[in-house]
């Protein structure tokens, strides 16, 4: 699922934290979250992987932790939390989520 995050600074620390959650190594190429450049406008697109793709892991919301590790490092923690909740709700319901949940 791709979300728009207008206030994202593109530091990609969330990618590093996510990769550590999955592999105990800092390797953003395996991260469940990808920060993507966007054309025009402020911010970035945020991709949360719905399924393993053979290289990267599907977002599991950091099961077993109080909150997803990526949120500990994101300056837009609340918006990222809504994105993760939307993804997990979609997975649980087996349908498309209400995308208004990811609105700032």
Protein Blocks (a to p, Z undefined) as FASTA:
>chain_A
ZZddfkbgolommmmmmmmmmnopacfklpcbdcdddeehehjdddddfbdehjaccdeh
hghiabdfklmmpcklmmmmmmmmmmmmmmmnopacdfklmpZZ
